[in-house]
Amino acid sequence: MRKLKKVMALSLALAMGASLVACGGDTASTDTEATEATEAAEETEASEESEANEETAKAEADLSADGKVLNIQCWNDEFARRLTAHYPGYEANDPDDATAGGKIGDIEVKFTVTPSDDNAYQNKLDQVLPGNADAADDDKVDLFLVEADYALKYVNTDLTKPVSDLGIDDSELSAQYKYTKDIVTDSNGNLKGVSWQGCPGVLIYNREAAKEILGADDPDTVQAAVSDWDTYNETAKKVVEAGYKMTATANDTFRVFSDNVSTPWVVDGKITVDDNIKKWVDMSKEQVDAKICGTGDLWGDEWSAGFYPDGKVFCYFGPAWLIDFCMAADDSASIAAAGGWGATEGPQGFSWGGTWICAAEGTDNPALVADIIRKLTVDTDIMLDIVKQDNDFVNNKPAMEQMAADSSYGDAVLGGQNALAMFAAGADKIDKSNISEYDQGCTESFQAAMKDYFEGNTATYEEALDAFYKSVTEKYPELTY
């Protein structure tokens, strides 16, 4: 029916143009009117298609042929909390522990949580996925989560099902940000996962520090002081003079540089270091020597000290999830609890992280996995609820456009600032064409090697680079340098 309506609309548009020409109408105006009519027809089709997708997402799924147990592999409770809070009719076993599982209709939901530390989660997937098709029905992995840094490791295998095999058409996902699909598209062009979130990044600044150093804490004033890396570095000198660090650690800026590379970490089996990564090394070395930033690891004590006033840190770089879930907002002594952070674009756009839902090959719950994907990533009403309740930036353009324009919405951590338009603009520009399945291992080894260089434990960059190469080839013996 939608195709018929499109054909009729386009036929009408062409007929209008033809009739105007036949009556001796002005050709320019005829072309304009015909173009406008065609665009209107396409908009009508897009609107009808969107409505149809919404209807499919909201419809109750037929789970009668599915198995009795939905087994989910994950590394933390993030997805479990989203499923518990937002999947219609979900009955949780424990309201205080989402990973305790629950029920969807007559199907039992079980979570297996394996932390990511020391590659444990990937090791777990490597253990259970290859034999999944032959496992007993109640033991089969049905759904597992992956991160961007290693998604291709599983996407480019037959361990994951194309979402088309679940009955999900490309058109159903048309409102999602392109980069979120690129990350989980295999070498044959098959989409192998879907995410409910987008992770464009911004510069998150300490409002009190901005007032003290820049004279104001509004986003425009701060952006003018960090608009490019040269300006950023000049501002950093003022920040240090005022008794602050520009960032807690050198690694705070790493993702901005690594997300703007022109070559991946590995090309034809050979490890490469992009010029933009080398720029990060040079800048970071200068900043560490000038005490503009420290050398601690992300998630460590030195890094998180800046979440508090006495930590004296001017800014962090991160996406929405960092702001609301990682900056100690639940601690009354933190800057976040007082709404003391602000957001601005920063020197460069970038993204960081994200979680993708993948269907495991061999699942005996394909209808439920498909319905979870539809409900949590296609249903705009649920997307809006996720934004309002969880402050997540969701992978749904209509939802984000609506929330970005909502003057009543604001993030308490950001002092009530609605930064969603900023995030949305960044999401459309993200380019993930240079990712590889080796990203996580290479990034961890590179940061560790450069930390030794920044701290003076390694005399030269060349020595640090050699240590990096040796570390990566120990992890991935198939690679050369």
N, C-alpha and C positions, 0 to 999 in steps of 0.2 A: 504493500500500500504506500509506504514512504517513497519507494522508487517511482511509482505511478504518479504521485503528487509532484515529484521533482520534474518528471518528464512533462507533465501538464503545465507546470509553472514556467519551465524553460520554453516550451512551445508557445505559451502566451507571450513571453518576452520577445521571442523572435517574430511572432505575428504582429506585435505592436510596432516593432521596427520596420517590418515590411510594409505595413499599411501606411505608415508615415511617409516612407519613401514614395510609395505609389501615389500618394496625394500631393506630392511635390513639396513635402516638408523639408526644412533645413537639415542637411546631412549631419552637421555637427551636433545639433540638438537631438537628432534622431539617434546618433550613436550614444550620446549621453543618456537619453531616456532608456535605450535598450540595455545599456550597461547597468543602469540603476535597477531596472527590472530584473536583470539576471542576478545581480547581487542580492536583491530582495528575495528572489526565489531560493538562492543558496542559503540565505539566512533562515528562511522558513524551513528548509530541509534540515539545517543544522539544529534548529530549535526543536523540530519534531523528533529528530534522532536523539537529541539529548533527553527529551521527555520519555522516549521509548527506553533509553538506557536506564533512566531513573526508575521506570516501572519494572524493568527486569531486576534491578538491584533491590527494590523494595519488596518484590514478590516473595512469597513463602516458598522455599526450595523443597523439592520432592526428594526426601532423604531415604525413601523406603528401600532402595537397593544398596545403600551404604552399609559399612560395617558397624560394629557395636562400640568400637573404641577409636577415638581420634587421638593419635599420638603426635605430640609436638616437641621438636628439639629446639632449644634456645639457650642463650648464655646469660640472660638476666630476666627480670620480671616485666620489662617494658611492654612487650607484645601481650603478655598475659593480662596486664592491667587494661590495655586497650580492649581486648576481647571481652573481659569481664564487665567493663563499664559501658561498652557501646554495641555489642552484638545483641540484637533483639532476642529476648527470651532466655538468655544465658543464666543458668543457676549455679552460683559459685558454692563450692564446698566450704570455703572459709573467707568471710568478707575482709579479713585482714591480711590474707596471703593469697594473691592471685594465682601463684604457681601451684597451689594445692588442687587446682583443677575444678571441674564441675560437670554440668550436663547441658547438652543442647538437645532438647527433645528426649529421645531414648538413648542418645549416644553419649557415652562417657568421654570426658575430655581429660587427658593426662599430659602433664608437662614434665620433660626431662631437662633439668637445668645443669649445664656444664660451663663454669666460668671460662672466659677467654684467656686467662693467665697462662703463660707458657705454652700457648697454642693448644690448650686442652680441648677447647670446643671443636676446633677443626679436626683434631685427632679422633674425637668422638664420632663426628660425621663420617670420617674416613673408615671408621670401624663398622658402623651400622648401615650405611647407605648401600654399599656394593651388594649385599645379600638381601636387600629389602624385599625384592620381588618374591623371594622364596621363603620369607619369614611367615610364621603363623599370622592369621588375619589380625588378631588382637595385639600382636607385637609389631606390626608394620609401622614404620614411620610414615605419617601422612603429610605432615607439613613441617618445614624447618625454616629457620631464619638465617639470613646471611647479611654481611656488611659489605660496603663498596670495595674495601681494600682486598677482599679475596673472593668476591662474588663469581668472577670468571672461572675460578678453579672448579666450581660446581656447575656453573651455567654451560660451560663448554664440554660437558659430559652427558651421558645418557642417564645420570642419576637424578636429573630434574626433568619434569614433564613440561612441555610447552603449554602455556596457558590456553592456547587454542584447543589442545586436547581435552581441556576441562569444559569446553563449550563457550569460552569467553572470546568474543570477537574484538578485533582491533578497535572498532568504532566505539565499543563500550568504554575504552580507556582514553578516548580522544581529549578529554578535559585534563589529562595529567601532563605534568611537565616532561618535556622530551628527554632530558638528561637522565631522569629516573628510569626510563625504558632502555636507554643506550647502555647503562651499566649492566643490565641483566639480559641483553640480547646476545645469543650465541653466534658463532662464526658463520652459521647458515641462515641467520636472520630470524631465528625463532625467539620470541619473547619467553623467558623462563622464570620470571618473577614479577611481583608487583609490590609497590610500597604505598603506605598510607601517608607518608610524610615526605617533605622536601627539606633539604638542609643547606640553603644558601647562607653564607656567613656575613657578618658585619663586624665593625669595631665597637666594642662595648666599653664605655668610658666611665670613670669615676666622676660623678657630678661635682662633688665638693672639690676635688682636685682641679677640675676644669675651671670652676669659679675662681679658685686661688691663682691658677697659672695663666689662664686665658681671659679671665674677667667675666666669663659667662659659661653657662652649661647647656645652651640650646644646641641641637644637632648641627645647625648651619655653621655656628662659630667653631665648633670642634672639627667639623669636616674641613673647613678652610685651613686648619692647622695640621691636617693629616692627609691632604688631598692626593699626594703622591709620595713616593719613598724619600725623595730629597727633602720635601717639606716636613714629612714625618720625622726624619732624622734631626732636622733643625729644632723642631718642637721638643724632641727627646732631650736635647741639651738643656732646655729651659725646665723641663720636668725634673731632671737630675739636680739642677741648681736649687729647685724648690724642695728637695729632700725626698723625692719619689723615684721609683723605677718606672721606666716607660712601660715595660711588660715584666711579669714575674720572672720569666725565663726566656732563653733564646728560642726554645721550641714553640713559644706562643705564635710566632710569625711563620713558622715552617709551612703550615698548610696553605697559607696564602701564596707562597712561592711555588710549592709543589703542585698546586692546582692550576698553575698557569704555565706549565711546561709545554715545549713543542715536540718532545720525544718521550716515550715511556721509559720506565726503569730497565726494561729488557727489550732488545731489538734483535731478532733472529738468534736468540739464545745467548746474546752477549749483554753483559751489564753495562749500562750507560749512566752518566751523570749529566743531566741537562744543564745548560748554561744558567738557567734561572735558579737551579738549586745551588750552583756555585755562587751566584749573587747573594743568596741567603747566607751562605757560609761567610763570605767577606763582610757583609753587614753585621752579622751576629758576632764575629770575632772582634770587630771594632767596638760594638756595643758592650760586650762582656769586659773588654779591657778598660772601657770608660765607665764601667759600673752602671751602665744604662739598664742592663738586665742581668739576671742571674743565669745559672747553668742547670738548675734543677730539672727533674723529669716532670712531664705532665702528670697530674694526679698526685704528685708528691706534696710534702709539707711546704716546701718553698713556694711552689706554684699556688697552692690554695691559701697561703697566708694573706695574699692580696684580696681575698674575699672580705676581709675585715679592715676597718679603718687604720689600725696600727700597722697593717701590712704595707701601706704606702705604695700601692701600684696604680698607675694611671689607667691602663687599659688591658683588655683581653680581646682575642679574636675568636669568634665562634658563631654557631647557628642558634636557632631558637631553643633547642634542647639544652644547650650549655647554660643559657640564661636562666631558665626556669628549673632545671633539674640538677645543676652541678655547682651553683654558686652560693650554697648554704642558705637558701631563702627561709628554711625552717628553723634557723638559728637566730634568735632575736638580737644577737650581738653583731650580726653580719650587715654589710652594706646593702645586700639584696633585701633583707627583711625591712629595711627602712626606705626601700624604693630609691636607693642611691645610685643606681646605674642608669646610663643613657645609651642610645645606639645611634651610630651614623655609618655611612658607607665604608669609610676607610680608604686606603691607598689603592686597593685592587679588589675586585670581586672574587669570591671563592666559595667552595662548599666543603663541608666536613661531615662525614658519617652518613647515617641513614640505615634503615633496616628494611629488608625485602622479604616478602613472603614467597616461599618456593614450595611447589607440590613435589613430593618425592615420587620417583618412578616406583610403581608397585603399590601405591596407596589403594586402600579399599574404601576410601571415603571421598571420591572425586567430586561428588555433588556438594558435599559440605565444604570442602576446601574452596571450590568455586564460589559458593555463597558467602563464605567469609571474606574472600577477596572483593566480591561485589559490594557487600555491606560496608566494609571498612575502607574501601578506596574509591567507590563509584557513587554511593548514596550521598548526595550533597548535604542532606539534613544531618546525617551522622558525622560527616566531615565538619560541619559547623559546630556540632556539639563537642567534637574533639578540640577544636580551637578554643571554644569558650570554657570548657572544663579543664583542659590540660595545657593550654597555651602552646600546643604543637603547631608548627607550620605544616599544613596538610597538602597532599599531592592532588589538589583539585582546584583548578583555576577559578571557576565560578564561586566557589566557597571563599577563596582568598580575596578575590575582587570585592565580594560583598563585605567581608570583615575589614578589609583595608579601608573601605569607605564608611565604616560604622564609627561614628564619633563617640558612641557610648562605650566602645571597647578600648581597653588599655591594659598593658602589662604592669602589674603592681611592682615587679622587680625593677622596671624601667621608670618608676615614678608615675605610672599611668600613661606613658607614651605608647601610641599605636604605631609600631614600626613595621607593620605587615606590608605596606606598600613598598617599603625599602627591600624587604625580603623577597617580595613577589617580583620586583624588577630584577633582582639578582638571579632568581631562579630561572628566568627566561634566557639568561646569558651564559649559564654554566655549560662548559664543554668537557665531556668526559671521553673524548676520542683517544686519549693517551693513557688510559688505565691498563693495567695488566694483572694477571693473577698473582704476581710476585710483590705487589705494592706493600702489603703489610710487613713482610719480612725485610724488604729493602729499606723501607722507612725506619723501622726499628733499629736495624744495623747501622744505618747512616747517622741517625741521631746519636746513637751510642758512641760511634767513632768520632764524631765531631765534638761531642762533649769533652772527650779526652783532649782534643786539640784546643778547644776554647779554654780549658782549665790549665793548659800548659803541660799536661801529662804526656802529650805527643808533641814533638818539637815542630813539625811542619804539617801543612795540609796534605802533602804527598804521602807522608807516613800514615796519617789518619785515613786517607783514601785507600791505601793498601790494606789497612786493618778492616776497612769496610768490605773490600772485595773478598778477603779471606773469610769473613763472617758469613757473607751471603752464599758463597760457594759451599760452605759447610752445611748451610740450610738446604741449598738447592744444588746438588752436585752436578746436575745436568747443565749448569750455566758456566760461561767462560767470561773473561774480562781482558 
